[in-house]
Amino acid sequence: YTESIIEGRKLVDDPTFPAPWQALVNIGWAQYRLGQRAEAQASFELALEYQPDFWRAMLNLGILAADGGDRVRALARFREVLAQRPGRYAEAEVNYRIAEIHVAQGDRDQALEHLLEHRREPLLDPRLTDGEAAGDRSAWGEDRACALERLARVDVRSAARVGHAGHLREAEADRDEQEADERERDPRRAAE
């Protein structure tokens, strides 16, 4: 993480780098992982000064607030992220984190509401035919319902230590990379 901070600062200091807020969020996450909470918060806040609607900075400020026990501030940040509709994977992470807070507060119903938010729009492979998608939807819905029931019984503090959020970020990055590869191979998708 230390090397990430060094390289990120080079980008922030480079006047030709077009998105210093992205580098600042990466720096902040590395600082957070190194236990440098105050520095991480400063990096995320500076990212928002550059780009006030940058949802990744808001998400990470929410994570910091939640980890620091400030549930009210965390919920406010998470709701700001959801209001921007950043995409399914980001919304899944935010809803999961909101559910963690509700479970910690003893509000199981609110927690389940956020966990079940994903059932409304299943993550289907767009290349499936309608028939395949319908079959996949019912099987996926059933599997997901079972998983959500198990998750509802999980101690969210221990689940958070396992790192579900990191898996969501990895999945989103993998999806973005796969879509970029498909656009390169298929000229008709290049306009997307």
MIBAVO-264494 format. One line per 10 residues: number of its first residue (from 1); their letters; for each residue x, y, z negated of N, C-alpha, C, O. Coordinates in nm, 3 decimals, decimal comma, always signed. Example, Ala and Ser with C-alpha at 12.3 -4.5 7.8 and 13.67 -1.06 7.14 Angstrom:
2
1 = AS = +1,319/-0,569/-0,780/+1,230/-0,450/-0,780/+1,320/-0,330/-0,780/+1,424/-0,332/-0,846 ~ +1,285/-0,225/-0,708/+1,367/-0,106/-0,714/+1,290/+0,003/-0,787/+1,341/+0,114/-0,804 .
END
This chain:
192
1 = YTESIIEGRK = +0,082/-0,121/+0,000/+0,000/+0,000/+0,000/+0,086/+0,127/+0,000/+0,046/+0,229/+0,055 ~ +0,201/+0,119/-0,061/+0,288/+0,235/-0,065/+0,328/+0,278/+0,076/+0,330/+0,397/+0,107 ~ +0,359/+0,182/+0,159/+0,397/+0,213/+0,298/+0,278/+0,276/+0,373/+0,297/+0,365/+0,456 ~ +0,158/+0,230/+0,344/+0,039/+0,288/+0,409/+0,024/+0,435/+0,372/-0,014/+0,517/+0,455 ~ +0,053/+0,467/+0,248/+0,044/+0,606/+0,203/+0,147/+0,692/+0,277/+0,116/+0,801/+0,324 ~ +0,268/+0,641/+0,287/+0,374/+0,716/+0,354/+0,338/+0,740/+0,501/+0,348/+0,852/+0,551 ~ +0,294/+0,634/+0,570/+0,260/+0,647/+0,711/+0,136/+0,736/+0,730/+0,129/+0,814/+0,825 ~ +0,040/+0,724/+0,639/-0,080/+0,807/+0,648/-0,047/+0,955/+0,632/-0,104/+1,040/+0,701 ~ +0,044/+0,985/+0,541/+0,082/+1,126/+0,521/+0,150/+1,183/+0,645/+0,134/+1,302/+0,676 ~ +0,223/+1,100/+0,715/+0,284/+1,146/+0,839/+0,176/+1,190/+0,938/+0,190/+1,291/+1,007 .
11 = LVDDPTFPAP = +0,069/+1,113/+0,945/-0,040/+1,148/+1,035/-0,110/+1,276/+0,992/-0,140/+1,362/+1,075 ~ -0,135/+1,289/+0,862/-0,202/+1,409/+0,812/-0,118/+1,533/+0,840/-0,171/+1,638/+0,873 ~ +0,013/+1,520/+0,826/+0,104/+1,633/+0,847/+0,129/+1,664/+0,994/+0,182/+1,770/+1,027 ~ +0,091/+1,573/+1,083/+0,112/+1,591/+1,226/+0,000/+1,678/+1,283/-0,115/+1,635/+1,287 ~ +0,031/+1,800/+1,327/-0,074/+1,889/+1,377/-0,140/+1,839/+1,506/-0,245/+1,889/+1,545 ~ -0,080/+1,741/+1,572/-0,141/+1,686/+1,694/-0,233/+1,568/+1,666/-0,304/+1,522/+1,756 ~ -0,234/+1,519/+1,542/-0,322/+1,406/+1,509/-0,465/+1,458/+1,500/-0,493/+1,548/+1,421 ~ -0,556/+1,402/+1,581/-0,689/+1,460/+1,592/-0,786/+1,431/+1,478/-0,891/+1,494/+1,469 ~ -0,754/+1,336/+1,390/-0,850/+1,297/+1,287/-0,782/+1,276/+1,152/-0,774/+1,163/+1,103 ~ -0,732/+1,384/+1,091/-0,662/+1,367/+0,963/-0,752/+1,310/+0,853/-0,702/+1,249/+0,759 .
21 = WQALVNIGWA = -0,883/+1,330/+0,864/-0,975/+1,276/+0,762/-0,970/+1,124/+0,759/-0,986/+1,064/+0,653 ~ -0,949/+1,060/+0,874/-0,938/+0,915/+0,877/-0,812/+0,869/+0,805/-0,815/+0,773/+0,728 ~ -0,701/+0,938/+0,831/-0,577/+0,904/+0,763/-0,591/+0,926/+0,612/-0,540/+0,848/+0,533 ~ -0,660/+1,033/+0,573/-0,678/+1,062/+0,431/-0,760/+0,954/+0,361/-0,732/+0,920/+0,246 ~ -0,859/+0,900/+0,429/-0,937/+0,791/+0,369/-0,851/+0,667/+0,354/-0,860/+0,597/+0,253 ~ -0,767/+0,639/+0,452/-0,676/+0,524/+0,440/-0,577/+0,545/+0,326/-0,549/+0,453/+0,250 ~ -0,524/+0,666/+0,315/-0,433/+0,699/+0,204/-0,505/+0,681/+0,072/-0,453/+0,619/-0,021 ~ -0,627/+0,735/+0,064/-0,705/+0,723/-0,059/-0,732/+0,580/-0,098/-0,724/+0,545/-0,216 ~ -0,763/+0,495/+0,000/-0,789/+0,354/-0,033/-0,663/+0,287/-0,084/-0,668/+0,208/-0,179 ~ -0,549/+0,318/-0,024/-0,422/+0,261/-0,072/-0,393/+0,311/-0,213/-0,350/+0,233/-0,299 .
31 = QYRLGQRAEA = -0,417/+0,437/-0,239/-0,397/+0,492/-0,374/-0,489/+0,423/-0,474/-0,448/+0,389/-0,584 ~ -0,613/+0,404/-0,434/-0,710/+0,335/-0,520/-0,662/+0,194/-0,554/-0,667/+0,152/-0,669 ~ -0,616/+0,122/-0,453/-0,568/-0,015/-0,474/-0,443/-0,019/-0,562/-0,416/-0,119/-0,629 ~ -0,368/+0,091/-0,562/-0,249/+0,099/-0,648/-0,283/+0,151/-0,788/-0,194/+0,167/-0,872 ~ -0,411/+0,177/-0,812/-0,452/+0,226/-0,943/-0,438/+0,376/-0,961/-0,448/+0,426/-1,074 ~ -0,415/+0,447/-0,855/-0,399/+0,593/-0,860/-0,534/+0,658/-0,832/-0,554/+0,717/-0,725 ~ -0,625/+0,647/-0,927/-0,763/+0,691/-0,907/-0,776/+0,841/-0,880/-0,849/+0,881/-0,789 ~ -0,707/+0,923/-0,956/-0,718/+1,069/-0,936/-0,666/+1,109/-0,798/-0,726/+1,193/-0,731 ~ -0,556/+1,049/-0,757/-0,501/+1,079/-0,626/-0,595/+1,032/-0,515/-0,613/+1,100/-0,414 ~ -0,654/+0,914/-0,536/-0,748/+0,860/-0,437/-0,867/+0,953/-0,423/-0,910/+0,984/-0,311 .
41 = QASFELALEY = -0,921/+0,997/-0,535/-1,036/+1,088/-0,530/-1,000/+1,216/-0,455/-1,079/+1,265/-0,374 ~ -0,882/+1,270/-0,484/-0,839/+1,392/-0,415/-0,827/+1,369/-0,264/-0,864/+1,456/-0,185 ~ -0,777/+1,254/-0,224/-0,764/+1,223/-0,081/-0,901/+1,212/-0,014/-0,921/+1,265/+0,095 ~ -0,995/+1,144/-0,080/-1,130/+1,130/-0,023/-1,199/+1,265/-0,014/-1,265/+1,296/+0,086 ~ -1,184/+1,346/-0,118/-1,247/+1,479/-0,116/-1,186/+1,568/-0,008/-1,258/+1,644/+0,057 ~ -1,055/+1,559/+0,011/-0,991/+1,637/+0,116/-1,040/+1,591/+0,254/-1,058/+1,672/+0,345 ~ -1,060/+1,461/+0,270/-1,115/+1,409/+0,396/-1,250/+1,474/+0,424/-1,280/+1,508/+0,538 ~ -1,332/+1,490/+0,319/-1,463/+1,553/+0,337/-1,453/+1,702/+0,366/-1,543/+1,760/+0,427 ~ -1,344/+1,764/+0,323/-1,325/+1,905/+0,360/-1,301/+1,917/+0,510/-1,349/+2,010/+0,574 ~ -1,226/+1,822/+0,565/-1,202/+1,820/+0,709/-1,330/+1,783/+0,785/-1,364/+1,846/+0,886 .
51 = QPDFWRAMLN = -1,398/+1,681/+0,737/-1,515/+1,625/+0,806/-1,624/+1,598/+0,702/-1,629/+1,488/+0,646 ~ -1,711/+1,697/+0,676/-1,807/+1,686/+0,565/-1,904/+1,568/+0,572/-1,959/+1,528/+0,470 ~ -1,926/+1,514/+0,690/-2,020/+1,402/+0,702/-1,950/+1,268/+0,725/-2,011/+1,174/+0,777 ~ -1,824/+1,257/+0,687/-1,749/+1,134/+0,709/-1,791/+1,029/+0,606/-1,749/+1,035/+0,490 ~ -1,874/+0,935/+0,649/-1,936/+0,842/+0,556/-1,835/+0,752/+0,486/-1,860/+0,710/+0,373 ~ -1,724/+0,722/+0,548/-1,626/+0,634/+0,481/-1,569/+0,702/+0,355/-1,545/+0,636/+0,254 ~ -1,548/+0,831/+0,363/-1,500/+0,904/+0,244/-1,608/+0,904/+0,136/-1,578/+0,886/+0,018 ~ -1,733/+0,925/+0,178/-1,844/+0,922/+0,081/-1,857/+0,786/+0,015/-1,876/+0,775/-0,106 ~ -1,846/+0,682/+0,097/-1,854/+0,545/+0,044/-1,746/+0,522/-0,061/-1,774/+0,469/-0,169 ~ -1,623/+0,561/-0,028/-1,513/+0,537/-0,121/-1,524/+0,622/-0,247/-1,483/+0,578/-0,354 .
61 = LGILAADGGD = -1,579/+0,743/-0,235/-1,605/+0,823/-0,356/-1,712/+0,755/-0,441/-1,705/+0,759/-0,564 ~ -1,810/+0,694/-0,377/-1,910/+0,619/-0,450/-1,851/+0,499/-0,522/-1,886/+0,471/-0,636 ~ -1,760/+0,429/-0,455/-1,693/+0,314/-0,517/-1,612/+0,359/-0,638/-1,617/+0,297/-0,744 ~ -1,539/+0,469/-0,621/-1,462/+0,524/-0,734/-1,554/+0,559/-0,851/-1,525/+0,526/-0,966 ~ -1,664/+0,625/-0,821/-1,757/+0,665/-0,927/-1,815/+0,543/-0,997/-1,824/+0,539/-1,120 ~ -1,854/+0,443/-0,920/-1,911/+0,321/-0,979/-1,809/+0,251/-1,067/-1,840/+0,208/-1,178 ~ -1,687/+0,239/-1,016/-1,581/+0,174/-1,094/-1,549/+0,251/-1,221/-1,508/+0,193/-1,321 ~ -1,567/+0,382/-1,216/-1,542/+0,466/-1,333/-1,661/+0,474/-1,427/-1,654/+0,542/-1,529 ~ -1,771/+0,405/-1,393/-1,887/+0,403/-1,480/-1,987/+0,516/-1,456/-2,087/+0,525/-1,527 ~ -1,962/+0,600/-1,357/-2,054/+0,710/-1,327/-2,156/+0,662/-1,223/-2,145/+0,692/-1,104 .
71 = RVRALARFRE = -2,254/+0,589/-1,271/-2,352/+0,527/-1,182/-2,438/+0,629/-1,108/-2,474/+0,608/-0,992 ~ -2,470/+0,739/-1,173/-2,553/+0,842/-1,110/-2,481/+0,901/-0,989/-2,539/+0,914/-0,881 ~ -2,356/+0,936/-1,008/-2,279/+0,992/-0,896/-2,258/+0,887/-0,787/-2,265/+0,918/-0,668 ~ -2,232/+0,763/-0,828/-2,213/+0,656/-0,730/-2,338/+0,638/-0,645/-2,330/+0,630/-0,523 ~ -2,455/+0,631/-0,710/-2,580/+0,614/-0,635/-2,603/+0,730/-0,540/-2,649/+0,710/-0,427 ~ -2,572/+0,851/-0,584/-2,589/+0,968/-0,497/-2,501/+0,956/-0,373/-2,546/+0,981/-0,262 ~ -2,376/+0,917/-0,391/-2,285/+0,901/-0,276/-2,332/+0,790/-0,184/-2,331/+0,805/-0,062 ~ -2,374/+0,677/-0,243/-2,418/+0,566/-0,161/-2,543/+0,604/-0,081/-2,556/+0,564/+0,035 ~ -2,632/+0,680/-0,141/-2,752/+0,723/-0,068/-2,716/+0,819/+0,045/-2,780/+0,818/+0,151 ~ -2,614/+0,902/+0,023/-2,567/+0,991/+0,132/-2,519/+0,908/+0,250/-2,545/+0,941/+0,366 .
81 = VLAQRPGRYA = -2,449/+0,800/+0,220/-2,399/+0,713/+0,327/-2,516/+0,650/+0,402/-2,519/+0,652/+0,525 ~ -2,612/+0,595/+0,329/-2,727/+0,531/+0,394/-2,804/+0,630/+0,480/-2,855/+0,593/+0,586 ~ -2,814/+0,754/+0,437/-2,887/+0,856/+0,513/-2,824/+0,879/+0,650/-2,892/+0,923/+0,743 ~ -2,696/+0,850/+0,663/-2,628/+0,870/+0,792/-2,643/+0,751/+0,887/-2,604/+0,760/+1,003 ~ -2,699/+0,641/+0,838/-2,717/+0,520/+0,920/-2,584/+0,481/+0,987/-2,577/+0,480/+1,110 ~ -2,481/+0,448/+0,910/-2,349/+0,423/+0,967/-2,334/+0,290/+1,040/-2,230/+0,265/+1,101 ~ -2,432/+0,206/+1,036/-2,423/+0,076/+1,102/-2,455/-0,035/+1,004/-2,447/-0,017/+0,882 ~ -2,491/-0,149/+1,059/-2,537/-0,260/+0,975/-2,438/-0,305/+0,869/-2,475/-0,325/+0,754 ~ -2,313/-0,320/+0,908/-2,216/-0,374/+0,813/-2,188/-0,274/+0,700/-2,178/-0,312/+0,583 ~ -2,176/-0,148/+0,736/-2,155/-0,046/+0,633/-2,278/-0,037/+0,543/-2,265/-0,026/+0,421 .
91 = EAEVNYRIAE = -2,396/-0,041/+0,603/-2,519/-0,035/+0,524/-2,532/-0,158/+0,435/-2,584/-0,148/+0,323 ~ -2,487/-0,272/+0,483/-2,490/-0,393/+0,400/-2,402/-0,375/+0,278/-2,442/-0,410/+0,166 ~ -2,283/-0,321/+0,298/-2,194/-0,299/+0,184/-2,255/-0,199/+0,085/-2,251/-0,221/-0,036 ~ -2,310/-0,091/+0,137/-2,368/+0,011/+0,049/-2,485/-0,047/-0,029/-2,497/-0,026/-0,150 ~ -2,573/-0,120/+0,039/-2,686/-0,181/-0,031/-2,639/-0,281/-0,136/-2,699/-0,290/-0,244 ~ -2,535/-0,355/-0,106/-2,479/-0,448/-0,204/-2,429/-0,371/-0,328/-2,455/-0,411/-0,441 ~ -2,358/-0,264/-0,303/-2,304/-0,186/-0,415/-2,415/-0,119/-0,497/-2,405/-0,110/-0,619 ~ -2,519/-0,073/-0,429/-2,634/-0,018/-0,502/-2,698/-0,128/-0,586/-2,735/-0,105/-0,701 ~ -2,710/-0,246/-0,529/-2,767/-0,359/-0,604/-2,683/-0,392/-0,727/-2,737/-0,423/-0,833 ~ -2,550/-0,385/-0,713/-2,463/-0,409/-0,829/-2,497/-0,314/-0,943/-2,504/-0,354/-1,059 .
101 = IHVAQGDRDQ = -2,517/-0,188/-0,909/-2,549/-0,088/-1,011/-2,683/-0,120/-1,077/-2,696/-0,113/-1,199 ~ -2,783/-0,154/-0,995/-2,914/-0,186/-1,051/-2,909/-0,310/-1,141/-2,976/-0,314/-1,244 ~ -2,831/-0,410/-1,102/-2,817/-0,529/-1,187/-2,751/-0,490/-1,319/-2,794/-0,535/-1,425 ~ -2,648/-0,407/-1,313/-2,581/-0,362/-1,435/-2,676/-0,284/-1,526/-2,660/-0,284/-1,648 ~ -2,773/-0,218/-1,466/-2,871/-0,143/-1,544/-2,989/-0,230/-1,588/-3,079/-0,184/-1,657 ~ -2,987/-0,357/-1,547/-3,094/-0,449/-1,584/-3,217/-0,439/-1,496/-3,322/-0,492/-1,533 ~ -3,206/-0,375/-1,383/-3,320/-0,357/-1,293/-3,309/-0,456/-1,177/-3,270/-0,419/-1,066 ~ -3,343/-0,580/-1,203/-3,329/-0,687/-1,105/-3,415/-0,661/-0,981/-3,371/-0,690/-0,869 ~ -3,536/-0,608/-0,997/-3,625/-0,583/-0,883/-3,563/-0,484/-0,785/-3,566/-0,506/-0,664 ~ -3,509/-0,375/-0,837/-3,444/-0,276/-0,749/-3,322/-0,337/-0,682/-3,296/-0,311/-0,564 .
111 = ALEHLLEHRR = -3,247/-0,417/-0,757/-3,129/-0,483/-0,699/-3,171/-0,573/-0,583/-3,110/-0,569/-0,476 ~ -3,274/-0,655/-0,604/-3,320/-0,743/-0,497/-3,370/-0,665/-0,377/-3,349/-0,707/-0,263 ~ -3,435/-0,554/-0,400/-3,482/-0,471/-0,289/-3,366/-0,430/-0,199/-3,378/-0,434/-0,077 ~ -3,255/-0,391/-0,259/-3,139/-0,351/-0,178/-3,071/-0,471/-0,114/-3,021/-0,461/-0,002 ~ -3,068/-0,583/-0,183/-3,008/-0,702/-0,124/-3,093/-0,754/-0,008/-3,040/-0,804/+0,091 ~ -3,222/-0,742/-0,020/-3,313/-0,791/+0,083/-3,323/-0,696/+0,201/-3,382/-0,732/+0,303 ~ -3,269/-0,579/+0,191/-3,272/-0,482/+0,300/-3,218/-0,544/+0,429/-3,262/-0,508/+0,538 ~ -3,124/-0,636/+0,419/-3,062/-0,698/+0,536/-3,157/-0,792/+0,607/-3,138/-0,819/+0,726 ~ -3,257/-0,844/+0,539/-3,350/-0,938/+0,601/-3,436/-0,869/+0,704/-3,490/-0,935/+0,793 ~ -3,452/-0,739/+0,694/-3,541/-0,668/+0,786/-3,485/-0,664/+0,928/-3,562/-0,662/+1,024 .
121 = EPLLDPRLTD = -3,353/-0,663/+0,941/-3,291/-0,659/+1,073/-3,181/-0,763/+1,078/-3,066/-0,733/+1,048 ~ -3,215/-0,886/+1,117/-3,113/-0,991/+1,117/-3,000/-0,960/+1,214/-3,021/-0,898/+1,318 ~ -2,883/-1,004/+1,179/-2,765/-0,984/+1,264/-2,759/-1,098/+1,366/-2,707/-1,205/+1,338 ~ -2,813/-1,073/+1,481/-2,820/-1,176/+1,584/-2,719/-1,147/+1,694/-2,679/-1,033/+1,717 ~ -2,680/-1,252/+1,759/-2,593/-1,240/+1,875/-2,679/-1,189/+1,991/-2,773/-1,257/+2,031 ~ -2,648/-1,069/+2,046/-2,733/-1,011/+2,152/-2,732/-1,093/+2,280/-2,816/-1,069/+2,367 ~ -2,641/-1,187/+2,295/-2,636/-1,268/+2,417/-2,735/-1,383/+2,415/-2,751/-1,452/+2,516 ~ -2,804/-1,407/+2,301/-2,899/-1,516/+2,293/-3,027/-1,483/+2,370/-3,066/-1,366/+2,380 ~ -3,090/-1,587/+2,424/-3,221/-1,567/+2,486/-3,322/-1,542/+2,375/-3,293/-1,564/+2,257 ~ -3,442/-1,497/+2,412/-3,544/-1,472/+2,312/-3,576/-1,597/+2,232/-3,592/-1,591/+2,110 .
131 = GEAAGDRSAW = -3,586/-1,712/+2,300/-3,616/-1,838/+2,231/-3,506/-1,875/+2,133/-3,533/-1,914/+2,019 ~ -3,381/-1,863/+2,178/-3,268/-1,893/+2,089/-3,266/-1,797/+1,972/-3,240/-1,837/+1,858 ~ -3,292/-1,669/+2,000/-3,290/-1,569/+1,894/-3,398/-1,598/+1,791/-3,374/-1,583/+1,671 ~ -3,517/-1,639/+1,836/-3,625/-1,669/+1,742/-3,586/-1,786/+1,654/-3,609/-1,783/+1,533 ~ -3,527/-1,890/+1,714/-3,482/-2,004/+1,634/-3,372/-1,963/+1,538/-3,372/-2,003/+1,422 ~ -3,277/-1,883/+1,587/-3,167/-1,837/+1,502/-3,221/-1,750/+1,390/-3,174/-1,759/+1,276 ~ -3,318/-1,666/+1,420/-3,373/-1,574/+1,320/-3,435/-1,654/+1,205/-3,412/-1,621/+1,089 ~ -3,514/-1,757/+1,237/-3,579/-1,831/+1,129/-3,476/-1,907/+1,047/-3,486/-1,911/+0,924 ~ -3,379/-1,969/+1,112/-3,277/-2,041/+1,037/-3,193/-1,944/+0,955/-3,163/-1,969/+0,838 ~ -3,155/-1,833/+1,018/-3,073/-1,734/+0,947/-3,151/-1,676/+0,830/-3,095/-1,659/+0,721 .
141 = GEDRACALER = -3,278/-1,645/+0,851/-3,360/-1,590/+0,743/-3,370/-1,685/+0,626/-3,365/-1,643/+0,511 ~ -3,384/-1,813/+0,655/-3,394/-1,913/+0,548/-3,262/-1,923/+0,473/-3,260/-1,923/+0,350 ~ -3,150/-1,932/+0,546/-3,019/-1,939/+0,482/-2,992/-1,815/+0,399/-2,941/-1,823/+0,287 ~ -3,026/-1,700/+0,455/-3,000/-1,574/+0,386/-3,085/-1,563/+0,261/-3,039/-1,514/+0,158 ~ -3,210/-1,607/+0,269/-3,297/-1,602/+0,151/-3,237/-1,685/+0,038/-3,239/-1,643/-0,078 ~ -3,185/-1,802/+0,071/-3,121/-1,887/-0,031/-2,998/-1,817/-0,087/-2,975/-1,817/-0,208 ~ -2,919/-1,759/+0,003/-2,797/-1,689/-0,043/-2,833/-1,571/-0,132/-2,766/-1,548/-0,232 ~ -2,936/-1,498/-0,097/-2,976/-1,383/-0,178/-3,027/-1,427/-0,315/-3,002/-1,360/-0,415 ~ -3,099/-1,538/-0,319/-3,144/-1,590/-0,449/-3,024/-1,627/-0,536/-3,022/-1,598/-0,655 ~ -2,924/-1,692/-0,475/-2,803/-1,726/-0,552/-2,733/-1,599/-0,598/-2,687/-1,590/-0,711 .
151 = LARVDVRSAA = -2,725/-1,500/-0,508/-2,659/-1,376/-0,542/-2,731/-1,304/-0,655/-2,668/-1,239/-0,739 ~ -2,862/-1,315/-0,657/-2,939/-1,249/-0,763/-2,905/-1,306/-0,900/-2,924/-1,240/-1,002 ~ -2,856/-1,430/-0,902/-2,820/-1,492/-1,030/-2,672/-1,474/-1,065/-2,629/-1,513/-1,173 ~ -2,595/-1,416/-0,974/-2,451/-1,399/-0,993/-2,423/-1,280/-1,084/-2,494/-1,180/-1,080 ~ -2,321/-1,292/-1,164/-2,272/-1,178/-1,242/-2,201/-1,087/-1,144/-2,093/-1,120/-1,095 ~ -2,260/-0,972/-1,114/-2,206/-0,887/-1,008/-2,067/-0,835/-1,039/-1,991/-0,806/-0,947 ~ -2,031/-0,821/-1,165/-1,896/-0,773/-1,196/-1,793/-0,874/-1,148/-1,690/-0,835/-1,092 ~ -1,819/-1,004/-1,168/-1,723/-1,103/-1,120/-1,729/-1,113/-0,968/-1,626/-1,135/-0,904 ~ -1,847/-1,097/-0,910/-1,857/-1,100/-0,764/-1,780/-0,986/-0,702/-1,715/-1,003/-0,598 ~ -1,785/-0,870/-0,764/-1,714/-0,754/-0,710/-1,564/-0,779/-0,713/-1,492/-0,735/-0,623 .
161 = RVGHAGHLRE = -1,517/-0,849/-0,816/-1,374/-0,878/-0,823/-1,330/-0,968/-0,710/-1,215/-0,963/-0,667 ~ -1,421/-1,052/-0,660/-1,387/-1,140/-0,550/-1,363/-1,061/-0,423/-1,284/-1,103/-0,337 ~ -1,430/-0,947/-0,409/-1,401/-0,859/-0,297/-1,497/-0,869/-0,181/-1,453/-0,869/-0,065 ~ -1,627/-0,877/-0,207/-1,723/-0,883/-0,097/-1,711/-0,761/-0,006/-1,727/-0,774/+0,115 ~ -1,684/-0,646/-0,062/-1,675/-0,525/+0,019/-1,564/-0,536/+0,123/-1,580/-0,494/+0,237 ~ -1,452/-0,591/+0,083/-1,341/-0,608/+0,176/-1,379/-0,698/+0,292/-1,339/-0,674/+0,406 ~ -1,457/-0,805/+0,263/-1,501/-0,894/+0,369/-1,592/-0,821/+0,466/-1,585/-0,844/+0,587 ~ -1,676/-0,734/+0,415/-1,764/-0,658/+0,504/-1,683/-0,565/+0,593/-1,712/-0,552/+0,712 ~ -1,583/-0,500/+0,536/-1,498/-0,411/+0,618/-1,426/-0,491/+0,725/-1,416/-0,447/+0,840 ~ -1,374/-0,610/+0,688/-1,304/-0,693/+0,784/-1,399/-0,737/+0,896/-1,362/-0,735/+1,013 .
171 = AEADRDEQEA = -1,522/-0,775/+0,859/-1,619/-0,818/+0,959/-1,653/-0,704/+1,055/-1,665/-0,725/+1,175 ~ -1,667/-0,583/+1,001/-1,698/-0,468/+1,086/-1,582/-0,440/+1,181/-1,604/-0,411/+1,299 ~ -1,459/-0,448/+1,132/-1,342/-0,424/+1,217/-1,333/-0,532/+1,325/-1,302/-0,502/+1,440 ~ -1,358/-0,658/+1,287/-1,355/-0,767/+1,386/-1,460/-0,746/+1,494/-1,433/-0,766/+1,612 ~ -1,580/-0,705/+1,453/-1,688/-0,681/+1,549/-1,649/-0,568/+1,644/-1,667/-0,580/+1,766 ~ -1,596/-0,458/+1,590/-1,556/-0,345/+1,674/-1,449/-0,387/+1,774/-1,453/-0,347/+1,890 ~ -1,353/-0,468/+1,729/-1,246/-0,514/+1,817/-1,302/-0,605/+1,926/-1,262/-0,594/+2,042 ~ -1,394/-0,694/+1,890/-1,455/-0,783/+1,987/-1,533/-0,704/+2,091/-1,526/-0,736/+2,210 ~ -1,608/-0,602/+2,049/-1,683/-0,520/+2,144/-1,590/-0,445/+2,238/-1,619/-0,432/+2,357 ~ -1,479/-0,395/+2,186/-1,383/-0,325/+2,271/-1,324/-0,420/+2,375/-1,308/-0,383/+2,491 .
181 = DERERDPRRA = -1,291/-0,544/+2,333/-1,239/-0,643/+2,427/-1,341/-0,675/+2,535/-1,305/-0,688/+2,653 ~ -1,468/-0,689/+2,496/-1,572/-0,718/+2,595/-1,588/-0,604/+2,694/-1,610/-0,628/+2,813 ~ -1,578/-0,480/+2,646/-1,589/-0,365/+2,738/-1,473/-0,364/+2,837/-1,491/-0,326/+2,953 ~ -1,353/-0,406/+2,793/-1,238/-0,410/+2,884/-1,258/-0,515/+2,993/-1,222/-0,493/+3,108 ~ -1,314/-0,629/+2,955/-1,333/-0,739/+3,050/-1,450/-0,714/+3,145/-1,449/-0,763/+3,258 ~ -1,550/-0,642/+3,102/-1,671/-0,622/+3,181/-1,688/-0,474/+3,214/-1,728/-0,396/+3,127 ~ -1,657/-0,433/+3,337/-1,665/-0,293/+3,373/-1,804/-0,232/+3,355/-1,816/-0,111/+3,335 ~ -1,908/-0,314/+3,361/-2,044/-0,263/+3,341/-2,064/-0,215/+3,198/-2,148/-0,128/+3,174 ~ -1,991/-0,269/+3,102/-2,005/-0,229/+2,962/-1,913/-0,115/+2,926/-1,921/-0,063/+2,815 ~ -1,826/-0,075/+3,016/-1,729/+0,032/+2,986/-1,797/+0,163/+2,949/-1,740/+0,243/+2,874 .
191 = AE = -1,916/+0,186/+2,999/-1,987/+0,310/+2,969/-2,046/+0,312/+2,829/-2,088/+0,418/+2,783 ~ -2,052/+0,200/+2,761/-2,112/+0,192/+2,626/-2,029/+0,263/+2,523/-2,066/+0,266/+2,405 .
END
